[in-house]
Each structure stands twice: as C-alpha cells, then as structure tokens.
Amino acid sequence: MTMARGTSTTAASRGFTLVEVLVALGIMATLAVMGWQGIDGIVRTRDASQARLDQTLRLGAVMAQWEQDLASLQETDAVPAFNYDGKTLRLTRRSGEGVQLVAWSLTGNTTQGNPERRQWMRWAGPSVTGSAALQDSWLRSQLLQSNDPALLRTLDNVSDLQLYCYRGNAWSNCQSTGNVVATASPASGVPVSVRTALPSGLRLVLTLNDGSDGTLTRDVAFGPSPP
C-alpha cells in the first residue's frame, strides 16, 4: 500500500515535457501571428477608407468653390473677365460690394512617361471697386510667389488639367480666339472698347495621380446649357 501511494504521487506531480511546451508555444505563436495579420489588415483598410473619404470631401469642397467662382463672373472694362493662358485661369467675380480677381493655376512640371504630382492652386485678390485696383490685382496674379498669403493649395497629386470652352455650338481649347464684342457708349452709341465674349460654358478635365489614376470631368454653363 505504501509503495502504491508513492507511485501515484510521483505520476500526478510530473510536469510537461520540453516537446509539449515547444508544441504549445508554436501553436500560440501561430495564433498570435494570424491574429496580428487580421488586426493589421483591418487597420490598413480603415486608414485607406478614411484617406479616400477625406480626399472625396476635399475634392467636393474644391469643386464647389470652382463652380461658385464661375457662377459669379462679372465683366468689367478694366481687365478681361475670363482669360486662360494654358496654365492659369484668371477671372473676375462679384464679391460683396466690389469685384475680385481670382486665379486658378496648376504648378509643377511633368517629364515624358513619368508625370509628377502637381498642385492646383487658387489665388484670390482683394474685393475692389476701382479699375486701377483691379488692374493691380491682375498684375499681381501674374507675379505670384509661393509665400503669398492669398495663394492656397486646393488639390495635391494632380497630373494633368485641361480646360475647354463652349463657343459656336462646339467645345474647343480655351486658348483659341473667341468672338470679339465692342462695348458702345450709352450716350453716343460709339464703340469705346473691345473685348472677347465669354464662352457659353466651361469644361474642366482633371486627372488625379493619387493611386486611382481617376479623371474628373465637370461642366459649368454660363448661358444656355451646352450639350
């Protein structure tokens, strides 16, 4: 009886062998790696979704400002109300009790076969009521500096931007010559100035280099809606 009790006590107090411990550790390590990969995937998906949402909201805000500027076009005799030189679009818009000059410009360069991520900038001059002040804003918009406090970065990662004007029942490059209109004096009816007529609409084609390589097309009508 005494020997039997001793044998039972020894068997009950025996621990795990080294092999059993190693197997258990291996299983736990595998489960930990699988769990970490799952968590990492969830975090990456969440971050990507948040980044996409932020980009969509920003793009919506920029397009709203773009359309508001175009919808508020105001012609004057001081400077052209609408001018595009292939890089910068300058326009005059109603602002409070005066007129404001706004410039939208694409900065940066591209190399053949390797488009860089450029920035779309917006510059807004002060609201003015005189021709001289408006002409000063026009000159200032042609000499913009990167540290100008009125120059705001609207969109990053833009690889290309194209503008098309709707004139004569057709879309054409906005740099092409438009119809010329003579402004006459109300008293004598004699033409006193000549200006280019505004197009009926403007088409923006924006190509993004944000990983999606998406293209955004937005039409804004100034007069009768273009097809």
NUTORPA-118838 format. One record per residue (C-alpha): residue in one letter; x, y, z. Coordinates in steps of 0.5 Angstrom, whole numbers, plus 500, padded with zeros to 3 digits. Layout:
N
aXYZ/...
//
This chain:
227
m500500500/t506505502/m509504495/a503505491/r501511494/g509514493/t508512485/s501515485/t504522488/t510522483/a506521477/a501526479/s507531480/r510530474/g510537469/f510538462/t516535457/l520540453/v517538447/e510539450/v512546452/l515548445/v509545441/a504549446/l509555444/g509554437/i501554437/m501560441/a506564436/t502562430/l495564433/a499571435/v501572428/m495570425/g491575430/w496581428/q495580421/g488580422/i488587426/d494590421/g489589415/i483592419/v487598421/r490599414/t483598411/r481603416/d486608414/a485607407/s478608407/q479615412/a484617407/r479616401/l474620405/d478626406/q480626399/t473626397/l471631402/r476636400/l475635392/g468636393/a470643397/v474645392/m469644386/a464648390/q469654390/w471653383/e463653381/q462659385/d468663382/l465661375/a458663377/s460670380/l463672374/q463680373/e465683367/t469690367/d472695363/a479694367/v481687366/p479681362/a473677366/f476671363/n483669361/y487662360/d494662358/g495655358/k497654366/t493660370/l486661369/r484669371/l477671372/t474677375/r468675380/r463679384/s465680391/g461684397/e460691394/g466690389/v470686384/q475681386/l480678381/v481670382/a487666379/w487658379/s494655377/l497649376/t504649379/g510644378/n512640371/t512633368/t517629365/q516625359/g513618361/n514620369/p508625371/e510629377/r505630383/r503637381/q499642386/w493646384/m493653387/r488658388/w489666389/a484671391/g486678391/p482683395/s475686393/v476693390/t471698387/g476702382/s479700376/a486702378/a486697384/l483691379/q489692374/d494692380/s491685382/w491683375/l499685375/r500682382/s497675380/q502675374/l508675379/l505670385/q510668390/s510661394/n509665400/d504670398/p498669404/a493669399/l495663395/l492657397/r493650396/t487646394/l489640391/d495635391/n497630386/v494633380/s498630374/d494634368/l489639368/q485641361/l480647360/y475647354/c471653352/y464652349/r463657343/g459657337/n456650339/a462647340/w468645345/s475648344/n481650347/c480656352/q487659349/s483659342/t481666340/g473668342/n468672339/v470680340/v465684342/a465692342/t462696348/a459702346/s458709350/p451709352/a450717350/s453717343/g453709341/v460710339/p465703341/v469705346/s473699348/v473692345/r473685349/t473678348/a466675349/l465670355/p464663353/s457659354/g460654358/l467651361/r469644362/l474642367/v478635366/l482634372/t487628372/l489626379/n495622381/d493619387/g494612386/s487611383/d489615376/g482618376/t479623371/l474628374/t470632368/r466638371/d462642366/v459649368/a455653364/f455661364/g449662359/p445657355/s447650358/p452646353/p450639351/
//
